[in-house]
Every structure is written in structure tokens, then in C-alpha cells.
Amino acid sequence: MPVYEYELCQGECKVCGGRFTLRRPLRAAPLTQCPACRKPVRKALSTFHSPTKLKPLSVSDAKKAGFKVLKRVSKGEYERQ
């Protein structure tokens, strides 16, 4: 289930702090009120996690992992390394 961040449209709330996060199914109806204080809310822009860039997999690492490693011999022809 995706995680959505919401913020109050106006005002503040001691219960939710004015901003909260919920896990909701994709097919759920859009949330229009805070579940705690019943004030109107809107979706907030939030950050996302992206994996760090990894170094390319070496031929020996790929072989150890069980992959078939092929080398290009000519156009459309490959042979096993």
C-alpha cells in the first residue's frame, strides 16, 4: 500500500499536528477530512526514496550470481564467456 502525506488546508490541530501520514490502498476514495480532528485536508508533496547508484556488475560477479555472461562476436552473434 502506498504512503500518502496530508496537511490541513487551514488552521492547526494539536492532535494531528497539521500534517500526518497514512497508508491507504490505491482504490480508496480520496481523503478529504483529517481522521482525528475532521478538518479539511489536502495531499502534500513528499519525498521519495531512490536507491543509491551502484557500480556496474563485473563479469566475475555476474557468473558467481548464476547469470550467463555472453560476449559479442559479430553482429547478432554471441558466445559464452
C-alpha positions in Angstrom: 0.0 0.0 0.0 1.3 3.5 -0.8 2.0 6.0 1.9 0.4 9.4 1.5 1.1 12.6 3.3 -1.7 15.0 4.1 -1.8 18.5 5.6 -4.6 20.7 6.9 -6.0 23.2 4.4 -6.1 25.9 7.1 -5.6 26.2 10.8 -3.7 23.9 13.2 -4.5 20.9 15.3 -3.0 19.6 18.5 -4.0 16.0 17.7 -2.5 15.6 14.2 0.0 18.5 14.3 -1.3 19.9 11.0 0.5 17.2 8.9 0.2 13.4 9.0 1.0 10.3 7.0 -1.4 7.4 6.1 -1.0 4.1 4.3 -4.0 3.8 2.0 -5.0 1.4 -0.8 -4.8 2.8 -4.3 -8.6 2.2 -4.8 -9.6 4.1 -1.7 -11.5 7.3 -2.1 -9.5 10.5 -1.7 -9.2 11.6 1.9 -11.0 15.0 2.4 -11.0 15.2 6.3 -8.5 14.5 9.0 -9.4 11.3 10.8 -8.5 12.9 14.2 -9.9 16.5 14.0 -12.3 16.3 11.0 -10.8 19.5 9.4 -10.4 19.6 5.6 -7.1 18.2 4.3 -5.2 18.0 1.0 -2.4 15.8 -0.2 1.1 17.2 0.4 4.1 16.7 -1.8 6.5 14.4 -0.1 9.9 13.0 -0.7 10.6 9.5 -2.1 13.4 7.0 -1.7 15.6 6.2 -4.6 18.3 3.6 -4.4 21.9 4.9 -4.4 23.8 4.4 -7.7 25.7 1.2 -7.6 28.8 0.3 -9.6 28.2 -1.9 -12.6 28.3 -5.7 -12.0 31.6 -7.2 -13.1 31.7 -10.4 -15.3 33.0 -12.5 -12.4 30.3 -11.2 -10.0 27.6 -12.0 -12.6 29.0 -15.5 -13.1 29.1 -16.1 -9.3 25.4 -14.9 -9.1 24.5 -17.6 -11.7 24.0 -15.4 -14.8 25.1 -16.5 -18.3 27.6 -14.0 -19.5 27.8 -13.5 -23.3 30.4 -11.7 -25.4 29.5 -10.2 -28.7 31.4 -11.9 -31.5 29.9 -10.2 -34.5 26.6 -8.5 -35.4 23.9 -10.7 -33.9 26.3 -13.4 -32.7 27.3 -14.0 -29.2 29.4 -16.7 -27.4 29.5 -17.7 -23.8 32.4 -16.3 -21.7 
